[in-house]
């Protein structure tokens, strides 16, 4: 979508509102130029001594009052219909951007820091809102005011109108210079704002590390550098707004001086009446507002164009075809209960030739419990992100039944494969609302929520909370411990059944006994569901039907716990070491 198509699309979307706004804006501006005409007629009748003149004067005053009241009412409607499209466009764009971001592959997200995307959705959309809202209102106000007002001035005195145009013409030349410089600076300002947002998001993500390593002074210094660059850019924009943009206001003041000087001379020579010179001065005041608004319109326009460019970096990003076309109903039914197969999967991250996963193959049939054991850096999390297609996996490496996962939309795949991560994202909502998050069925009974709380061994903790499952957990679950967060994420995954649940080291923050109870409860509940438990703890995998041992991205052994104790030295040594640690903790 080009910029022109983008603007046309949202203008067309709000076409009815804009059409009504134009009608009301025209009526407001017509009333504005008509009122001084009746004031002129009224002033010229003040010296009239006849009763007819007095009656006519009263009539003109009444007309002015009615017009003024009507203008006030119509102006309210003009603002409603002109400003609302900005909010409507902003809301529609946020939905479009979120939907687009959810469909874009990991390769796109790896190019853009989260902070930069947040800045686009928050800061840049404000520029789009202003462009389609107050920008539209002020543009038509200015266009109509600058066309109707000079026409009514010309009717009174063509000569005086031509003299009035001279300072405005000079001012427009100067204004144009400032306008060009503003465009580059607005682009720079938006870029620096995105960079600062991305940097701050990065620092906030690693706040614990920053505190523990006493890196606060360095972080403060780096943030200050970016903040200073943003400030310098903002100050350049402000200087232009202060010295260049007000030039039209200065021109308007000069125009008033010319009108008073020349108009006064014409009045003394009986070329103009007192009412005409009064009306002409009133028109010059009406002309002042649109001239001053031109600077604001220029700012809104430049910011809006730059914001559209930023928004289009997301909207114009190509969505893989498989993420566009959802599965048909028969295909959805056919995939239920199918085996997830991994065939010779090898994976390396972009820009890195080193293989993180090297020729891995295994199957997870329906109802099977599979474990993956490996030390830090063995490739466990990368494997999980390949299985749930978070990463862009090669074609022909992972199948759900007979269907390659690269041909299935990610949203469809999430129906069959649920992933519970080690560091779950919780929202600033209640315990129950966090559990229900992601389950679109509104008819899920409260009893089901209580059941998954029991299964995840979180019920006793929740019972001790003052408000039970209606307790707010805070942003990212700040009110909960690490183990409670993990168990809450398990409860969320269990609420709505899926064919395969992947648990990526989610029990690392709980003790061995709680871990055992959770796994026993899960396996007792999930008779037909498949489970993939990824862990560096051997105790967490003892109940698995099959355990896959990963080391430096390769599968070095497969089998159940008993078999691996006998046949895999790496597995046996890990098990023995962890047994000794458990006994030491018990003492």
TORLUM-369684 format. One record per residue (C-alpha): residue in three letters; x, y, z. Coordinates in Angstrom, 2 decimals. Last residue first. Layout:
   residu        xx        yy        zz
      ala         X         Y         Z
...
% end
This chain:
   residu        xx        yy        zz
      unk     20.04    -32.25     55.21
      unk     17.29    -32.21     52.59
      unk     19.32    -29.78     50.46
      unk     22.31    -32.17     50.51
      unk     20.05    -35.09     49.51
      unk     18.71    -33.10     46.57
      unk     22.21    -32.07     45.46
      unk     23.38    -35.72     45.61
      unk     20.43    -36.81     43.48
      unk     21.22    -34.02     41.02
      unk     24.78    -35.29     40.53
      unk     23.59    -38.89     40.11
      unk     21.00    -37.92     37.50
      unk     23.48    -35.83     35.53
      unk     26.08    -38.62     35.64
      unk     23.50    -41.20     34.51
      unk     22.27    -39.03     31.63
      unk     25.79    -38.34     30.38
      unk     26.75    -42.04     30.77
      unk     23.80    -43.16     28.62
      unk     23.04    -46.93     28.55
      unk     22.05    -48.02     32.05
      unk     20.44    -44.88     33.45
      unk     19.06    -44.28     29.94
      unk     17.09    -47.52     29.98
      unk     15.50    -46.90     33.37
      unk     14.49    -43.32     32.51
      unk     12.93    -44.16     29.16
      unk     14.81    -44.07     25.87
      unk     16.77    -41.81     23.56
      unk     20.45    -40.80     23.44
      unk     22.96    -38.34     21.96
      unk     20.49    -36.10     20.15
      unk     22.56    -33.17     18.91
      unk     22.35    -29.44     19.60
      unk     25.35    -29.27     21.93
      unk     23.97    -32.14     24.02
      unk     20.35    -33.20     23.92
      unk     18.97    -36.31     25.64
      unk     15.51    -37.35     24.46
      unk     13.38    -39.06     27.10
      unk     10.54    -41.43     26.22
      unk      7.45    -42.57     28.08
      unk      8.13    -39.87     30.67
      unk      7.67    -40.41     34.43
      unk     11.37    -39.89     35.27
      unk     11.48    -36.57     33.43
      unk     11.10    -34.02     36.23
      unk     13.60    -35.93     38.39
      unk     16.23    -35.60     35.62
      unk     16.21    -31.83     35.96
      unk     17.54    -29.81     32.98
      unk     14.01    -29.60     31.66
      unk     11.80    -29.74     28.60
      unk      8.51    -31.56     29.10
      unk      6.64    -32.51     25.91
      unk      3.12    -33.68     26.63
      unk      0.60    -35.42     24.39
      unk     -3.09    -35.42     25.26
      unk     -5.18    -38.59     25.41
      unk     -4.92    -39.36     29.14
      unk     -4.21    -35.81     30.27
      unk     -5.64    -35.58     33.80
      unk     -3.51    -38.21     35.51
      unk     -0.44    -37.00     33.63
      unk     -1.05    -33.47     34.80
      unk     -1.69    -34.40     38.41
      unk      1.46    -36.54     38.56
      unk      3.44    -33.71     36.94
      unk      2.17    -31.13     39.43
      unk      2.76    -33.42     42.41
      unk      6.34    -34.17     41.32
      unk      7.15    -30.50     40.80
      unk      5.75    -29.63     44.20
      unk      8.04    -32.24     45.74
      unk     11.08    -31.16     43.73
      unk     10.79    -27.48     44.69
      unk      9.37    -24.86     42.38
      unk     11.22    -22.20     40.32
      unk     12.49    -24.55     37.58
      unk      9.01    -25.96     36.96
      unk      8.42    -24.24     33.62
      unk     11.51    -25.64     31.91
      unk      9.71    -25.40     28.57
      unk      6.42    -27.22     29.01
      unk      5.01    -28.12     25.62
      unk      1.36    -29.16     25.64
      unk      0.15    -31.20     22.65
      unk     -3.35    -32.05     21.43
      unk     -5.01    -29.07     23.13
      unk     -7.53    -28.79     25.96
      unk     -8.67    -25.35     27.22
      unk     -7.99    -24.63     30.87
      unk     -4.72    -26.58     30.94
      unk     -2.57    -23.85     29.37
      unk     -3.84    -21.20     31.81
      unk     -3.23    -23.51     34.78
      unk      0.36    -24.03     33.57
      unk      0.82    -20.23     33.33
      unk     -0.42    -19.90     36.91
      unk      2.06    -22.57     38.02
      unk      4.91    -20.62     36.44
      unk      3.86    -17.34     38.04
      unk      3.48    -19.03     41.43
      unk      6.98    -20.47     41.17
      unk      8.51    -17.07     40.40
      unk      6.66    -15.41     43.27
      unk      3.53    -13.38     42.66
      unk      2.73     -9.67     43.11
      unk      4.83     -8.70     40.06
      unk      2.68    -10.87     37.80
      unk      3.89     -9.15     34.62
      unk      1.93     -6.05     35.71
      unk      0.10     -6.78     38.97
      unk     -1.39    -10.09     40.19
      unk     -4.80     -8.66     41.11
      unk     -6.65    -10.98     43.49
      unk    -10.00    -12.28     42.22
      unk     -8.75    -15.85     42.54
      unk     -8.79    -15.48     46.33
      unk     -9.46    -11.94     47.50
      unk     -7.20    -11.97     50.59
      unk     -4.86    -14.55     49.08
      unk     -4.51    -17.70     51.19
      unk     -6.86    -19.66     48.90
      unk     -4.69    -18.67     45.93
      unk     -1.67    -20.38     47.49
      unk     -3.65    -23.55     48.24
      unk     -5.06    -23.62     44.70
      unk     -1.68    -23.27     42.97
      unk     -0.78    -26.96     42.71
      unk     -1.19    -26.81     38.89
      unk     -3.88    -29.47     39.01
      unk     -5.75    -27.67     41.78
      unk     -5.76    -24.37     39.88
      unk     -6.87    -26.30     36.78
      unk     -9.91    -27.56     38.70
      unk    -10.82    -24.15     40.14
      unk    -10.91    -22.68     36.62
      unk    -13.05    -25.58     35.45
      unk    -15.47    -25.01     38.35
      unk    -15.84    -21.38     37.28
      unk    -17.41    -22.65     34.07
      unk    -16.04    -21.89     30.61
      unk    -18.97    -20.34     28.73
      unk    -16.98    -17.44     27.33
      unk    -14.97    -19.71     25.04
      unk    -12.12    -17.62     23.65
      unk     -9.51    -19.16     25.94
      unk     -6.40    -17.03     25.48
      unk     -6.69    -15.35     28.88
      unk     -8.93    -17.41     31.15
      unk     -6.10    -18.11     33.58
      unk     -5.08    -14.44     33.66
      unk     -8.70    -13.44     34.27
      unk     -8.95    -15.89     37.18
      unk     -5.78    -14.59     38.87
      unk     -7.02    -11.03     38.48
      unk     -5.58     -8.49     36.04
      unk     -2.32     -6.67     35.48
      unk     -1.29     -9.16     32.83
      unk      0.99    -12.18     33.05
      unk      3.72    -13.08     30.59
      unk      5.33    -16.42     31.36
      unk      9.08    -16.80     32.06
      unk      9.77    -20.53     31.84
      unk      7.40    -20.91     28.92
      unk      4.18    -22.88     28.57
      unk      3.60    -23.73     24.91
      unk      0.32    -24.92     23.47
      unk      0.26    -27.01     20.28
      unk     -3.00    -28.08     18.65
      unk     -5.02    -24.88     18.52
      unk     -1.76    -22.87     18.36
      unk     -1.11    -24.41     14.93
      unk     -4.20    -22.66     13.55
      unk     -2.97    -19.26     14.77
      unk      0.49    -19.96     13.31
      unk     -1.02    -20.61      9.92
      unk     -0.23    -24.08      8.59
      unk      2.00    -24.63      5.55
      unk      5.23    -24.36      7.57
      unk      3.79    -27.02      9.90
      unk      4.07    -29.59      7.09
      unk      0.89    -31.68      6.98
      unk      0.94    -35.48      7.07
      unk      0.15    -35.68     10.77
      unk      1.60    -32.48     12.17
      unk      4.96    -32.36     10.42
      unk      8.31    -30.75     11.22
      unk     11.41    -30.70      8.96
      unk      9.95    -30.59      5.45
      unk     10.36    -26.84      4.96
      unk     12.96    -25.18      7.18
      unk     11.83    -23.59     10.45
      unk     11.08    -19.88     10.82
      unk     11.02    -19.57     14.61
      unk      7.81    -19.37     16.62
      unk      6.78    -22.48     14.75
      unk      5.56    -24.27     17.91
      unk      8.08    -27.07     17.29
      unk     10.83    -24.65     16.24
      unk     10.45    -22.54     19.37
      unk     10.65    -25.69     21.50
      unk     13.83    -26.81     19.72
      unk     15.40    -23.40     20.24
      unk     14.50    -23.64     23.92
      unk     16.26    -27.00     24.26
      unk     19.37    -26.15     22.20
      unk     22.09    -27.57     24.51
      unk     23.04    -24.09     25.68
      unk     22.21    -24.77     29.34
      unk     22.24    -28.52     29.94
      unk     19.94    -30.99     28.27
      unk     16.99    -33.23     28.89
      unk     13.93    -33.44     26.65
      unk     10.92    -35.40     27.88
      unk      8.13    -37.10     25.96
      unk      4.73    -38.19     27.28
      unk      2.64    -39.89     24.57
      unk     -1.12    -39.42     24.37
      unk     -1.16    -38.83     20.61
      unk      2.21    -39.61     19.03
      unk      5.28    -37.41     19.64
      unk      7.90    -38.44     17.08
      unk     11.69    -37.97     16.91
      unk     14.42    -36.63     14.60
      unk     17.21    -34.09     15.14
      unk     19.86    -33.45     12.47
      unk     21.84    -30.71     14.26
      unk     20.12    -28.01     16.30
      unk     22.06    -24.84     17.16
      unk     24.11    -25.19     13.98
      unk     26.82    -22.51     13.79
      unk     26.65    -20.43     10.61
      unk     25.29    -17.40     12.46
      unk     23.83    -14.47     10.48
      unk     20.30    -15.79     10.82
      unk     20.03    -18.39     13.55
      unk     20.87    -22.01     12.84
      unk     18.56    -25.00     12.58
      unk     18.74    -28.66     11.61
      unk     15.70    -30.92     11.81
      unk     16.20    -34.40     10.39
      unk     12.49    -35.26     10.63
      unk     10.43    -34.07     13.61
      unk      6.99    -35.65     13.73
      unk      3.92    -34.46     15.66
      unk      1.40    -37.32     15.54
      unk     -2.24    -36.52     14.83
      unk     -5.00    -36.36     17.46
      unk     -6.89    -33.60     15.67
      unk     -5.42    -32.78     12.26
      unk     -8.40    -34.11     10.30
      unk    -10.87    -31.92     12.20
      unk     -9.01    -28.74     11.23
      unk     -8.67    -29.92      7.64
      unk    -12.43    -30.55      7.42
      unk    -13.10    -27.02      8.81
      unk    -10.76    -25.31      6.34
      unk     -7.34    -24.20      7.48
      unk     -6.59    -20.50      7.55
      unk     -5.11    -18.61      4.54
      unk     -2.94    -15.66      5.55
      unk     -0.22    -17.21      7.70
      unk      0.65    -19.78      5.01
      unk      1.20    -16.96      2.53
      unk      3.97    -15.43      4.61
      unk      3.08    -11.85      5.59
      unk      5.10     -9.25      3.71
      unk      5.83     -6.03      5.59
      unk      3.77     -3.18      4.12
      unk      1.67     -2.69      7.27
      unk      4.69     -2.69      9.59
      unk      7.03     -0.29      7.77
      unk      3.80      1.45      6.75
      unk      3.27      2.75     10.28
      unk      6.63      4.53     10.19
      unk      5.93      6.18      6.82
      unk      2.45      7.16      8.04
      unk      4.04      8.82     11.08
      unk      6.37     10.88      8.87
      unk      3.40     12.06      6.81
      unk      1.40     12.89      9.97
      unk      4.27     14.80     11.58
      unk      4.74     16.89      8.45
      unk      1.01     17.53      8.08
      unk      0.49     18.35     11.75
      unk      3.41     20.81     11.72
      unk      2.23     22.45      8.49
      unk     -1.30     22.66      9.86
      unk      0.04     24.37     12.99
      unk      1.88     26.96     10.92
      unk     -1.15     27.48      8.68
      unk     -3.29     28.05     11.77
      unk     -1.84     31.53     12.21
      unk     -3.03     32.49      8.74
      unk     -6.38     30.84      9.40
      unk     -6.82     32.97     12.56
      unk     -5.66     36.28     11.10
      unk     -8.12     36.33      8.20
      unk    -11.07     36.72     10.56
      unk     -9.25     39.67     12.13
      unk     -8.71     41.18      8.65
      unk    -12.40     40.63      7.98
      unk    -13.27     42.64     11.09
      unk    -10.99     45.43      9.86
      unk    -12.87     45.46      6.53
      unk    -16.22     45.50      8.36
      unk    -15.14     48.54     10.38
      unk    -13.81     50.26      7.22
      unk    -17.14     49.56      5.49
      unk    -19.25     50.78      8.41
      unk    -17.27     54.05      8.64
      unk    -17.83     54.60      4.91
      unk    -15.14     54.29      2.28
      unk    -13.99     56.61     -0.57
      unk    -15.12     59.63      1.43
      unk    -11.62     61.16      1.29
      unk    -11.35     60.86      5.08
      unk    -12.38     57.20      4.85
      unk     -9.82     56.52      2.09
      unk     -7.03     57.92      4.30
      unk     -8.30     55.84      7.26
      unk     -8.36     52.75      5.05
      unk     -4.79     53.41      3.91
      unk     -3.45     53.72      7.44
      unk     -5.79     51.35      9.28
      unk     -5.67     48.75      6.51
      unk     -1.88     49.01      6.22
      unk     -1.48     48.61     10.00
      unk     -3.84     45.62      9.91
      unk     -1.76     44.01      7.15
      unk      1.38     44.46      9.25
      unk     -0.34     42.57     12.06
      unk     -1.29     39.81      9.59
      unk      2.26     39.60      8.31
      unk      3.51     39.13     11.86
      unk      1.05     36.24     12.26
      unk      2.30     34.76      9.00
      unk      5.88     35.04     10.30
      unk      4.81     32.99     13.34
      unk      6.01     29.78     11.58
      unk      9.58     30.88     10.93
      unk     11.03     32.09     14.25
      unk      9.20     30.15     17.00
      unk      8.22     27.01     15.06
      unk     11.66     26.92     13.48
      unk     13.29     27.24     16.89
      unk     10.97     24.56     18.31
      unk     11.98     22.08     15.59
      unk     15.65     22.68     16.38
      unk     14.88     22.27     20.10
      unk     13.20     18.91     19.46
      unk     16.29     17.68     17.62
      unk     18.55     18.76     20.48
      unk     16.22     17.10     23.01
      unk     16.22     13.80     21.09
      unk     20.02     13.83     20.95
      unk     20.09     14.59     24.68
      unk     17.74     11.70     25.44
      unk     19.94      9.32     23.47
      unk     23.03     10.41     25.43
      unk     21.10     10.42     28.73
      unk     20.05      6.81     28.18
      unk     23.69      5.80     27.78
      unk     24.74      7.71     30.93
      unk     21.90      6.28     33.02
      unk     22.78      2.77     31.85
      unk     26.43      3.29     32.78
      unk     25.52      4.70     36.21
      unk     23.01      1.83     36.84
      unk     25.43     -1.00     36.00
      unk     25.72     -2.25     39.58
      unk     25.96     -5.89     38.37
      unk     22.95     -6.98     40.44
      unk     20.93     -3.90     39.55
      unk     21.60     -4.06     35.81
      unk     20.98     -7.82     35.80
      unk     17.60     -7.34     37.47
      unk     16.69     -4.50     35.09
      unk     17.36     -6.59     31.99
      unk     13.97     -6.18     30.35
      unk     13.81     -2.58     31.57
      unk     17.13     -1.79     29.86
      unk     15.97     -3.22     26.54
      unk     12.67     -1.36     26.76
      unk     14.62      1.85     27.44
      unk     16.78      1.29     24.35
      unk     13.78      0.62     22.10
      unk     11.98      3.74     23.35
      unk     15.09      5.88     22.83
      unk     15.55      4.54     19.30
      unk     11.88      5.16     18.47
      unk     12.08      8.75     19.73
      unk     15.27      9.29     17.71
      unk     13.54      8.09     14.54
      unk     10.47     10.29     15.13
      unk     12.66     13.35     15.73
      unk     14.76     12.70     12.61
      unk     11.65     12.52     10.40
      unk     10.25     15.64     12.06
      unk     13.56     17.41     11.44
      unk     13.61     16.59      7.75
      unk     10.06     17.89      7.23
      unk     10.59     21.02      9.35
      unk     13.35     22.30      7.05
      unk     10.95     22.38      4.10
      unk      8.27     24.24      6.11
      unk     10.77     26.83      7.36
      unk     11.63     27.83      3.78
      unk      7.94     27.88      2.79
      unk      7.11     30.24      5.67
      unk      9.63     32.79      4.37
      unk      7.95     32.81      0.94
      unk      4.49     32.85      2.57
      unk      5.42     35.92      4.63
      unk      6.27     37.93      1.51
      unk      2.88     37.06      0.01
      unk      1.07     37.96      3.27
      unk      2.80     41.36      3.43
      unk      1.58     42.21     -0.14
      unk     -1.98     40.83      0.08
      unk     -3.30     43.74      2.14
      unk     -2.40     46.23     -0.63
      unk     -4.55     44.20     -3.05
      unk     -7.49     44.19     -0.61
      unk     -7.27     47.99     -0.17
      unk     -7.56     48.50     -3.93
      unk    -10.40     45.97     -4.36
      unk    -12.48     47.76     -1.68
      unk    -15.74     46.50     -0.13
      unk    -16.44     43.61     -2.50
      unk    -12.77     42.66     -2.42
      unk    -13.00     42.15      1.37
      unk    -15.92     39.73      0.83
      unk    -13.80     37.78     -1.65
      unk    -10.76     37.94      0.67
      unk    -12.88     36.30      3.45
      unk    -14.44     33.57      1.30
      unk    -11.25     32.00     -0.14
      unk     -8.84     32.24      2.77
      unk    -11.59     31.25      5.22
      unk    -12.67     28.30      3.10
      unk     -9.16     26.92      2.69
      unk     -8.20     27.68      6.31
      unk    -11.24     25.99      7.82
      unk    -10.81     23.12      5.39
      unk     -7.23     22.57      6.55
      unk     -8.06     23.15     10.22
      unk    -10.67     20.41     10.33
      unk     -8.59     17.93      8.31
      unk     -5.53     18.47     10.51
      unk     -7.71     18.29     13.64
      unk     -8.73     14.74     12.79
      unk     -7.07     12.74      9.99
      unk     -3.67     14.37     10.53
      unk     -4.01     14.50     14.32
      unk     -4.81     10.78     14.46
      unk     -1.89      9.94     12.15
      unk      0.50     11.88     14.39
      unk     -0.87     10.13     17.47
      unk     -0.30      6.86     15.63
      unk      3.41      7.65     15.59
      unk      3.66      7.93     19.37
      unk      1.78      4.83     20.53
      unk      1.93      2.16     17.79
      unk      5.26      3.36     16.39
      unk      6.82      3.74     19.85
      unk      5.67      0.24     20.80
      unk      7.29     -1.12     17.62
      unk     10.55      0.65     18.50
      unk     10.45     -0.63     22.07
      unk      9.93     -4.19     20.86
      unk     13.15     -4.01     18.84
      unk     12.72     -4.38     15.10
      unk     14.82     -6.68     12.92
      unk     14.16     -9.83     15.00
      unk     10.44     -9.12     14.74
      unk     10.56     -9.45     10.96
      unk     12.45    -12.77     10.96
      unk     10.04    -14.05     13.63
      unk      7.25    -14.11     11.08
      unk      4.47    -11.52     10.72
      unk      0.96    -12.71     11.46
      unk      0.66    -11.29     14.98
      unk      2.18     -8.00     13.79
      unk     -0.50     -7.68     11.11
      unk     -3.37     -8.21     13.56
      unk     -1.83     -5.72     15.97
      unk     -1.26     -3.18     13.20
      unk     -4.79     -3.52     11.84
      unk     -6.34     -3.18     15.30
      unk     -4.21     -0.12     16.06
      unk     -5.07      1.32     12.65
      unk     -8.80      0.96     13.24
      unk     -8.53      2.73     16.62
      unk     -6.42      5.56     15.16
      unk     -8.77      5.96     12.18
      unk    -11.81      6.19     14.48
      unk    -10.02      8.74     16.69
      unk     -9.09     10.90     13.69
      unk    -12.52     10.38     12.12
      unk    -14.10     11.92     15.26
      unk    -12.40     15.32     14.78
      unk    -14.22     16.53     11.64
      unk    -17.73     15.30     12.44
      unk    -17.66     16.52     16.03
      unk    -15.84     19.73     15.18
      unk    -18.34     20.69     12.47
      unk    -21.23     19.83     14.78
      unk    -19.94     22.22     17.46
      unk    -19.31     24.90     14.81
      unk    -22.96     24.60     13.69
      unk    -24.18     25.46     17.20
      unk    -21.85     28.46     17.56
      unk    -22.63     29.69     14.04
      unk    -26.36     29.55     14.73
      unk    -25.91     31.68     17.87
      unk    -23.84     34.23     15.93
      unk    -26.26     34.25     12.99
      unk    -29.25     34.83     15.29
      unk    -27.43     37.69     17.07
      unk    -26.33     39.29     13.77
      unk    -29.87     39.04     12.33
      unk    -31.26     40.67     15.47
      unk    -28.78     43.55     15.13
      unk    -29.70     43.97     11.45
      unk    -33.44     44.10     12.30
      unk    -32.83     46.64     15.07
      unk    -30.98     48.88     12.58
      unk    -33.85     48.55     10.08
      unk    -36.28     49.70     12.74
      unk    -34.04     52.65     13.65
      unk    -33.63     53.62      9.98
      unk    -37.41     53.49      9.49
      unk    -37.88     55.67     12.58
      unk    -35.78     58.39     10.85
      unk    -32.66     59.83     12.44
      unk    -29.93     57.80     10.67
      unk    -26.53     58.29     12.31
      unk    -26.49     54.65     13.40
      unk    -27.50     53.40      9.94
      unk    -23.94     53.06      8.59
      unk    -23.08     51.07     11.70
      unk    -25.94     48.60     11.05
      unk    -24.98     48.05      7.41
      unk    -21.37     47.34      8.40
      unk    -22.49     44.99     11.19
      unk    -24.64     43.21      8.60
      unk    -21.57     42.70      6.40
      unk    -19.48     41.71      9.46
      unk    -21.95     38.82     10.15
      unk    -21.83     37.47      6.57
      unk    -18.13     36.57      6.65
      unk    -18.43     34.39      9.77
      unk    -21.78     32.93      8.64
      unk    -20.13     31.68      5.44
      unk    -17.23     30.26      7.44
      unk    -19.53     28.34      9.78
      unk    -21.70     27.11      6.88
      unk    -18.62     25.87      4.99
      unk    -17.38     24.05      8.10
      unk    -20.81     22.42      8.50
      unk    -20.88     21.17      4.91
      unk    -17.26     20.01      5.07
      unk    -17.93     18.14      8.34
      unk    -20.95     16.38      6.82
      unk    -18.77     15.17      3.96
      unk    -16.00     14.14      6.37
      unk    -18.36     12.05      8.51
      unk    -19.75     10.29      5.47
      unk    -16.30      9.65      3.98
      unk    -14.73      8.13      7.11
      unk    -13.62      4.87      5.46
      unk    -12.96      6.76      2.23
      unk    -10.49      9.04      4.00
      unk     -8.93      5.96      5.60
      unk     -8.35      4.23      2.26
      unk     -7.34      7.38      0.38
      unk     -4.59      8.14      2.94
      unk     -3.16      4.63      2.68
      unk     -3.51      4.57     -1.10
      unk     -1.53      7.82     -1.35
      unk      1.13      6.47      1.02
      unk      1.47      3.35     -1.08
      unk      0.00      0.00      0.00
% end
